[in-house]
Amino acid sequence: MIRLLSVLFLYLTFLVLLPAQIVNIEDKRRNINDSIGWYERADLSFNWVKNTQTILNLSGGFQLEFQHLNRRVLSITNVQFVKAGETSFVNQGFQHLRYNISYSPWYTHEFFGQLQYNENLQIKLRALLGCGGRFLLSGKSKHSIYAGMAYMFEYDEEATEAIHRDHRMSSYLSLRIKLTKNAVLASTSYFQPLLSDFKDFRLSSNTVLVVKFNKQVSFTNSLSLLYDSRTPPEIPAFSHNMRSGIRYAF
């Protein structure tokens, strides 16, 4: 217990200093106990307000996960849109596909690809392909700690028409704690530097609290932070996003 609390304290200190990745995958993973099994989940949040102007807030996502023995496929789709009057404040989305092969309880090899856009951060298109390893550092009934290290090739097309083709390292530390029988806290921090220049990097963190009402319906609250050392002049290097909603699992 003392060792776990020490790791947790150091991790949370690290988390305060780390702003976050735009897309976090770690909190999306699900435990499929059978050697062959499916997992499906849909998220939807909608808010519409009309007074002096019309405000529309819409977000949704779909996750599909399939496991066969030591192999697993994960597909995640997510979109978010916020508009007030004629002004769009948030317009972003991504599609992520990941293929895992587990060679032992503590080591998994991963292949992944992703397409992403974010109008407000002037990301017209970000596409990436990568592979690497995922390591179990500590796994108990009420907590787990994972670390990952991967290589990825990234194609980044900005709204300014600037195009970047980069080779990056993607490393992460992930912590998951079961607070109560129906509440789970998951947090992941990423470090993604250019392999040719570590001064060009992203630091990111994503923390999610999930509280289950029953087997299918849960309340979720998430906080994402991002620091990107390479952004267009009019885009801040630091950004954050907090969301709350209802999750339905099939």
N, C-alpha and C positions, 0 to 999 in steps of 0.2 A: 504493500500500500504506500509506504514512504517513497519507494522508487517511482511508483506511478504518479504520485503527487509532485515529485520533483520534475519528472518529464513534462507533466501538464503545466507546471509553473513556467518552465523554460520555454515551452511551446507557446503559451499565451503571451509571454513577453515578446517572443519573436513575432507573433501575430500582430501585436500592436504596432510594431515597426514596419510591417509589410502591408502595403496596399496590394490589390488582387487581380487574378486572372479574369478576363471577360467571361470565359466559359469554364465552369468547374464541373468535372465529371464524377469525382469521387463520391459526392453525396447522392448520386443517382444510382450507384450500384446497389443491387439487392441480393439478399441471401436466398438462394434456391437450394433447398435441402436435398431434393431428389437428384439422382445422377442425370436424369432427363427431365426438363421442366421449362415452363413458360412463365413470363411475368409481363403484364401490360398495365399501363397507368396513363390517365389523362388528367390534365390540370386546366382549369378555366377560371378566369377572373374578369368580370365586366363591371364597369362603372360609367354611368351616363348622367351628366348634370346639365341643366339648362336654366340660366338666370339672365345676366346681362350678355352672356355668350354661352355657346355650347362647348362642354368639355367631355371628351370621350377617352376612356381608359380601357384598353382591351389587351389581355395577355392569355396565352394558352400554350400547351405543349403536349406531346405524346411520346411515351417511351415503350419500347418493345425489347425484351431480353429473352434469349433462348440459350439453354445449357444442354450439352450432350457430353456426358462423362467429364473429361478434363478440358473441354473446349466451350467457349461462351461467345455469343454475338450480342452486342448492345447497340441499339439505334435510338437516338434522342433527337426530337424536333422541338424547337421553341421559338415563339414570336411574341413581341411586345410592341404596343402602339399607344401613344398618348398624344391627343390633339386638343387644343383649345382655340376655338374660332377657326381661323385660317392657318394657325401656326402649329407645326408639328414639333413636339418637345422630345418624344422618344419614338424611334422607328428602328427596331433591331430584330434580328433573328439568326438562328443557326441550325445546321443539320450535322450531327456527329455520328460516326460509325466506328465501332471498335471490335476487334477480334482478339480474344485471349486464349492462351494455351498454358495450363497450370502443370508445371513439371514436378512440384512438390508443395506441401502446405505453406512453405514460406517464400516460394519464388514462382512468379507468373510472367510469361513473355507476352507483350502486347503489340498489336499493329492497329493504327488508327488513321482516320481521315476526317476532315471537317470543312464545311463551307459556312461562311459567316458574313453578315453585313451589319453596319451600325451607322445610320445616317448622321446622327448627332456627333459622333466621333470621326466623321468623314471617312469611314471604312466602306468603300464602295463594294469591294469583294476581298475577302481573306480566305484563301484555300491552303490547306496544309496536309501533308502526309508524314507519318513518322512511325518509329518502332522503338521499343526499349523494354526495361525490366521493372517489375513491381515487387517490392520486398516487404514481408510481414516482420515488423520489429517486435511487436507485442500483441498477443491476442488472448483475451479472456472473455468470460461470459458477458461482462458489462462494459468492456472497452476493447478497442483495437487501434493500433498505430501502424501505418504503412508509410513507406518511402518509395519514390519512383525516380528513375533516370531514363531519359529517352532522347533520341535524335529526331529532329523534324525539319523538313523542307517547307518553307512558307512563301506563298505568292501573295503579295499585299498590293492591292490597287486602291489608291486614295481618290477621293472626290476631286482633288486638284489635278487628277490624271497622272500623278506620280506613281510609278510602279517599282516595287522592291521584290527581289528574289533572294531569299536569305536561307542560310543554314543555321539553325538554332539548337541549343540544348534546352530541354524542358525537364526540370527537376521539381519534385513536390514532396511535402510532408502532410499526411492526412491523419486526423484524429477523430474517432467516433466513440461517444460515451452514451450509455443507456442511463438516463437520469432517473426514470421511474419505469414502471411496467408499460406505460403508454407514451412516454416522452423520450426522444432521442436528440442529442446535439451532435452535429457533424461539422468539422471545420477542416479546410484544406488551404495550404499556401503554396504558391508556385514561384519559381525563379526561372526566367527564360531569356538568357543572354545570347547575342550573336556569337558563334564559335570563333569568328575572326576578330571580334571587338567586344569585350565584356562590358565596355562603357555603354553600349547599346543594349538595353535590357528591359524586361517587364517584371515587375513584382506584383503579386496579386494574392488576395485572400477572399475566401467565401465561407460564411458561417450560416448554417441552417438549423432551425429548431422545428421538429415535427412532433405534433401532439395528436395521437389517435383518438377519435371518437368511437370508432368501431373498426372492424376488419377492413372495410373499404374506404371510409371517409376519415381524413385527417386535416388538421389546421397546420399551415406552414408559415414560417417567418424567416426571411433570409436577408443577410447583409453582405454585399459584395463591394470590395475596394480594389482600385486599379491604379498603378503608377506605370506610365510608359515614358521612357526617356526620349523616344522619338515620335513626336506628334507634330502636326501642322502648327504654325505660329499662333493661330487663333483658337486652338483646342488646348485646354488645360492638361497638364501632364497627369494630374491626379483627378480621379472621378470616383463616385460611389453610387450605389443603388440599393434601396431597401424595398422589399416586397412582402406582402402578406396575402394569403389566399387559402382556398380549399382544394384538397387533392382527393381524387377518386381513383382507387386501384381496383382493377377487374379481378 
